Amino acid sequence: MVIFIYIVALLFSFSYPQSEIDINHLQLLDYDSIHLNLESRRATVFLIDKFYPNITNDINYLNFKIDGSMMYPLYNSIPREVFLSSSDTTTMSQISFLQDHSEYFYDTSIALKSYLRNNVNLLTQIESKSRKRYGYDEVNSGSASKGVNYDQKALFSIYKNNANSSIDAGYMYHYETIPTYVSALDYPNSPFFRAVESYSFKLYYRYLLDKLNFSNNFNSQTSDYLRPLNFENIESVEYLSQIYWNQMSIDYFIKNNYTLNFQSDYKFIKSDVPDDLFNLNNQYCKNSLGVTFIHNKHQFSFGIDSFKNSIEYYYNYLLEFNKVNFFISFDNNAYMNMQYVDSDKYLMDKSITINKSTGVVFDNQIISSSFVLGSYHVRDYEYFYYKLNANIDYKWISFDMSYNAYESDKLFINHYLDIVFKISPEINQKRYRPYALIKLSDISINDNYNINHSHLNIYSQATVLDEQDFSSINIVDFEIGVLFKYFKIGFIYENYYNKPFVYGYDNDNAQYFLIRNQSDYLIEITWIFKD
């Protein structure tokens, strides 16, 4: 394999011009979330909020919104990141692969950025995922074919940039059907196939003047869900949801040091499930009005947040030095997420939270780090949290660390640690740089919470406290490869120590059950073409 990588590097070194390549070039985003990974090939990954880890986040992708309020594993719903420059006046394309040929697993993404005319571009992205057709597929389909498609995406986005304004409109389609195991008896031959089919629309507009900045982002998503459920003699539930978002921001510059700020954040959810067992209809609207004042090294903003039934104040203070910044913050946030309430029904729970924090940020060309102490107030309880982030980029070494800890047994997560360490030497007179990467993820779960795939809120407080047979979910991935300016190839050893994935809690056996790694290693390729 090392010889193969060297041959690829040698061949492509003659195809691309000499240029400096950043060590983190063509690296995928983490969407500023805690990744709860329960299955190989990124098929079941929940994206959890870092401040309030009892909810799953809404995700932004190229101004599209992907809804996280249903507590559905969203990572598979996000299209592959596109590295094409929106400001380039040429037509560009990108092909991305993640595959394991031995298991007939193919994750393919094709993106095309078309330069239509002056300042107008069209982005088209199409994706498909397939996997090996196991025994249960062959029985259900009567086919002996070796592969079955389980995911499709299509995205169209047209955007126009002028001197003072920009507009971005688009449509995205996504469909997936993924084997899901409710108990140990279901694995591996009797899965339930969870499914979602979504249609998303976006319209973003921004206008900039000397004294005024205006932006508005409208989004909608219509989704049809099919999910396993153990509730009131129900084994599964299929339901539709219609969601609207609108986010507006207006900044008016009164003087050089004074700015008047207005922000509006609106979300509306409507579903067709029966109200006697489910109530998934809800909405929130947060309107904020404030002032920002800047004087020398000081920046201070304060104002009010208006909700439907309350008015709260907020403030943020920042003291800037050459490389060290200190801050104090008092913010209000609104969330909506699926909850199971009083052993009676599922509902779309709305929470207005208060986040009070203070911290220090250090940043220079090599090292950046931050340390935050905070308290989070949610309805009838409050907890303290600690956040430590560190990043080092020095020559051929890159190190990223994120650590979050929470002092409350009312939260799903106790603490979370994510480390990415990369070595990528620069070779003189070569148009590529090899790299080796190790990624460690460790999530400690509070003892009174279970991960249960028979619930709509995937992690919930257990009715009976059983002694856990594991202390945390930890995954170690290794990757080696070669990086060019417009090409990357890597070999990924997923869950390297070959530990089975901690998948879910089995109510019948009162313990967690595991599922195996489906791939020994994966090949990942990203290739960019310019006309």
N, C-alpha and C positions, 0 to 999 in steps of 0.2 A: 504494500500500500504506500509506503514512504517513497518507493521508486516511482510509482504511478504519479504521485503528487509532484515529484521532481520533473518528470517528463512533461506534465501539463504546464508547470512553471516555465520550462525551457521553451516550449512551443509558443506560449502566449507572450513571452518576453520579446519576441520579434514582431508582435502584432500591435503593440501599444507604445505610445511615445513615453519617453522618460519624464517622470514627474514625481513630486513628493506625495506620498500616500500616508494619510493619518492612520494611526494605529487602530482607531475605532471606526474606520471607514466601512460602510455597508453593514453596520451593526443594527440589529432590530431593536425597536422600542419595547419598554416594559409597561407603558401606559400608566405609570405612576400608581401602581396597584400591587397588593400582595397576591402572588400567584399560588393558589391552592391547586396543585397538580395531582390528580388522582389516577392518571392513566398515561401510558406511553403515546408518543406521536402527537402530544398536545391536544388529544381528543376531548378530554374532560378537565378543563382548567377554569376555576372560578377566579374572578378578579375582584379582590376585596379592598374596601376603603382602608387607607393607612391610619386615618384618625379615628374612625368609628368602625371597627372590624366586625360588626354584626350585620353589615349591609354589603351588597355588591354594587359596584360603580356603574353609572352610565359611561359609555366610551365615546370619545370623539375620534373620528377618522376622516381626514380631509373635509372637515366641516359637516360631515354626516354625524348623526347621533344613533348609537346602538343602545337600546334600553337595558338597564341592569336591574330594574325594580322587581322583576319576576324571579330573581335569584336563580337564574339559568346560567350554566357554564358558557361564558361569552367568548372566550379566546378563539374558539373555532369559528365564531361568527364574524371575526374581524378579517378583512382582506389582507393579503400579504403587503407589507410595507413597500411603497414605491419610492425609488431613489432618483426619479427623473426630475430635472430642474424645471420649475414652472416658468422661469424667466428666460430660458433658452429659446432662441428663435428658430431652431431646427426641429424636425420631427425625430423623436427618440422612442425607443422601445426597451422593454425589460422582460426577460424570461427568468423565472425562479422555479427551482425544483427542490423538493424534499422527498426522498424515496428510499425504499428498501425493496430491491427487486426480488429477493428471495421470498418475501411475504406478499408480493404483488401490491405493495403500498406505494402510491404515487400521489403526491401533492404538487400540482402544477398551477402556476400563476403566470399569465401573460398580460402585460400592460403596454399601451401605446399612447404616447403623447403626440397629438397631431397639431401642427402649427397651421391654423386655418387662414388667418390674415393678421394684419397689424394688431398686436395686443390681444388677440383672441386665440385660445387654445382649447383643445378637446382631449380629455383623458378617458380612455377606455380600458377597463380591466376585467378579465374573465378568469375564473378559477374552477378547478375540478379536483376532487379527492376520491381515491378509490383504495380498496383494501382487499385482502384475500377473502375469498368466499369460503367460509368455514362450513362445517357440517350442518348447522342449523339453517344457513342460507340455502344450501342445496336441497334440503328437505322441503323448505317453504316454497322454493321457486321451481323445483323440478329440473334445474339446470345444473350442468357439471362445469360451467365456465369457471375460470380461476379467479376472476376479479369482479367486484361489485362496486359501483359508484355510490358514495354516501354523502357527497357535498358538492353543491354548485353555487357559484356567485357570478354576478354580472354588475358592472358599475359603469355609469356614464356621467361625466362631469365636464361642463363647459364653463370656462371662466375668462373674464376680460379685465384687463388692468389698464387704467388711464393714469394721467398725471396725478389726479386728485381722488380717484375713486376706483373701486374694484367690485365686481359682481361674480358670484359663483353659484350655479344652479346644477342640480344633478339628481340622478335616480340610481338606486341600488336594490338588487334582488339577491336573496340568500335562501337556500334550502339545505337542510341536513337531516339525516336519520342515522342515529348512532346507537349501537347496542348498549343497554344499561342493565345493571344487575342489582336487583333489590335485596337479594340474600345470597348466602354462600351456595345454596342449592341451585340457584339459577346459573351459576358460573361453571363452565363456560358455554353450556349447550342450550340454555333456556332464557335468553335475554329478552327484556322488553326493549323495543326500539323507540327511544324518545325522538321527537321530531319538532322542527320549527320551520315555518316558511314565512319570510318577512319581505315587505315592500317598503322602501324608505325613500323619502324625498327631502331635498335641502334647497334653501334659497338664502344666500349670504350676500350682504351688501355693506360696503364701507365707504365713507366719504370723509376726506381730510381737507381742512382749511387751516389758515394760520392760527385762528383762535377757536376752532371747533373741530373735534373728532367725533364722528358718528359711525356706529356699526350696529347691524341687526342680523341675527341668525335665526331663521325659522326652519324647523324640522318636523317631519311626521314619520311615523312607523306603524304599519299595519301588520300584525303577526298572528299566525295560526299555530298554536302549541298542541302537542300531544305528549303527555307526561305520565309516568307511573305514579300511583297514589294509593296509599292504604288508609282509607278514611271513610267511615260510615258505609261499609260494605262496597265501597268503590275501589276498583283496581286500577283505573286510569281515568284521566280527564283530558278532554279536548276543548279548547276555548280560543276565542278570538280576543285580541286586544287592539285598541286604537289609541295611539299616543301622540300628543302634540307638545312641542317645546317652542318657546320664543325667548331669546335672550337679546336684550338691547343695552347699549352703552353709549352715553353722551358725556364728553369732557369739553367744558368751555373754559378757555384760558383767560381769566380776568386780567391778570398781570403776569409778568414773567414768573413770579413765585406763588401765584394763587390760581387754583383750578377748582371749578365747580363740577362735581361729579354726580351723574344720575345713572343708575343701573336697574334693570328689570329682568327678573328670572321667573319664567312661568312654565309649568308642566301640568298636563292633563292626561288622565288615564281613564279609559272606559272599556269594560269587558262584558261579554255576553253570558258569563256563568250564572247559575241560579243564586239569588240572594239569600236563600235559606241556609246554604252551606258555605257560600263564598260571597265576599263583597270586595271586589277588586277595583271599584270605581273611586277615584279620588283626584285631588288636584292641589297645587299650591301656587302662590304668587308672592314673590318677594320683590318689593320696590325699595331702592336705597337712594338716599339723597345726602350728599356730604360735600366737604371742602378739603382740599389738599393744600398744605402750605410747605414751601421749601425755603430754607434759609441756611446758607453755608453747608455745614455737614448734617443739618437736621432736616428730617422730613416727617411731617405730622398730618394725618388725615383723621377726620371724625365726622359722624353723621348719624342718621337714623335708618333702621330697617323696618319697613312696614309689612306686616303679614295680615292675614284676614282678621284675626282676633287679637292681635297684639302689636305694639310698637316697641322696638328695642333699639338701644344705641350701640354704636361700634366705634372703635378707634384703633389706629395703628401708628406706632412711633418707630422711626429708624434713625440711628446715629451712624454715620458713615465716616470711617477713617480710610487710610490708604489701602489697607488689605483686610481690615477687620471691621465688621459691622455688628451692631447690637440692635435688637428689636424687642418691642413689646406689642402684643396684639390681643384684641378682644373682638371676636367675630361671631356672627349668627348665621346658621345654615339651615336649609330645609331639605329633608330626604323623604322619599317614599320607597318602601320595600315590602315584599311579601312576608307576612307573619302569621303564626298560628296562635290564636288568642283564647285563653281560658278553656282549653280542651273542647272548644265549641265550633269554631269556624276559622277559615282562612280569610284574611282581609289585607287590603293594601294600607299598611300603617304609615301614617305621616308623623314625622318628628321634626320639631324645631329645636335645634341644638345650639349650645353656647360653647365656643372654643376660646379659652384664655391661655396664652402662651408667651414665653420669653425665651430668647436664645441668642446665640452668637454664630456668625458666619465668617469664615476665613477663606480668602481666595487669592491665589496668585497663578502664575503660568504653569506651575507644576502640581501644586496641591490645592484642593478645595475641600472644605469640610464644614459641617454645621452640627450644632448641638442644641436641642430644643427641649425645654421642660414645659409641660402644659397640663391643664385640667379640662375635661370635657363633661358638660352637663347635658344629660338626656332625660327629659321628662322627670322621673322620680328618683334618679340616681346620678352620681357624679364619680368620675374616676380620674386618676393621674396617669399620664403617659410620658414616655421618654423616647426621643428620636435622635439617632446618631447616624450621620451620613459622611462618608469620606471618599475622595477620589484622588488618585495619583496617576498622572501621565508624565512619564519621564523617559525620553528616548525610546527604548524598545520594551518598556514595562508599563502596563496599565492595571490599576487596581481600583475596584469599586466595592464599597460596602454600605449596606443599609441595615440598621438595627432598630427595631421598635419594640418597646415593652409597655404593658398595660397592667395597672394595679386594680383589677376587678374580676370577681368570679361571675359577673353578669355578662361578660364578653366571651365570644367564641374563642378568641386567640389570647394566649398568655404573653408570648413574645414571638418575634419573627426576626430571622437573620438571613440576609442574602449577600453572597460574596461572589464576585467575578474577578478572576486573576488571569491576565493575558501576557504572554511573552511573544514579541514579534520583532526580531532583529532586522535592521535595515542593512542590505547588502550592497556594497559599492558597485556602481555601474550596472545594477540590475533593476528591471522594471517591475519587480514584484517583491513582496516580503512574506516569508512563511510565518505562521503563528501557531501557538498552542494555547488552549484556553481551558480553564477549569471553573465550573460554576457550582456553588453550594447553596442549597436552599433548606432552611430548617424552620418548621412551624410547630410551636408548642401549643397544644389545644387544652383548654380548661377541662378538668375531669367531669364536670357536670354538663358537658355538651357532647352530642353525637353527630356524626356525618351519616345521614340517612337518605338514601335515594328513593325511599317510598314517601317522602315528604316534599311538599312544594317549596318550603323553606329548608334547603338542603342541610343546614346545620341549625339545630335547635336544642333547647335545654331538655335533658333526659328526664322522664318522669320517675325512673328508678336509677339511682346512682350505682353503676356497676364499676368494678375495678378494671381500669384500662390495662390492656396488655401491651401498650406502647406509650412512650413519653412524648414523642413528637413525630411529625412526618418530615423525613429528610431525604433529599435527592441530590446526588452528585453526578453531574454531566461533564464529560471530557470532549474536547474538540481539537482537531489539528487540521491545518489547511494552508492555502496559499491565497494571498490577497493582491489583486491588481487594482488599477484605477476604475476599470469598468467590468471587472470579473472577480468572482470569489468562488472557491470550491473548498468545502470542509467535510470532514468525516466526524460524525457525532456519535459518541458512545453514551447513550442515554441510560441514566440510572446505573452508573458504571459498575458498582459493586454487586449488580445483579440481584439486588433486593427486590422482592415483589412489591408492587405498589399497594399502599394502604388505600383501599377503595371505599369501604363503607361499613356501617354497623348492621349486624344481623340481629334483628329483634328476637327471632326464635332461639338462637344460640347465645344471646346476650354477650356478644363479642364482635370485634372487628374481623373482617375477612379480607384476604389479599388476592390480587390478580397479577399474573406474570407479565414480564416485559414481552412485548410482541415483536420487538426488533433488537438484534444484537448491536447493530449500528445503523446509522442513517447517513446518506450522502446528501449534502445541501449545496446547491449551485445558484448563484445570482449572476446574471449576464446582461449588461447594458449595451445597446447598439445606438449609434448616432449616424444619421444620414449625412 
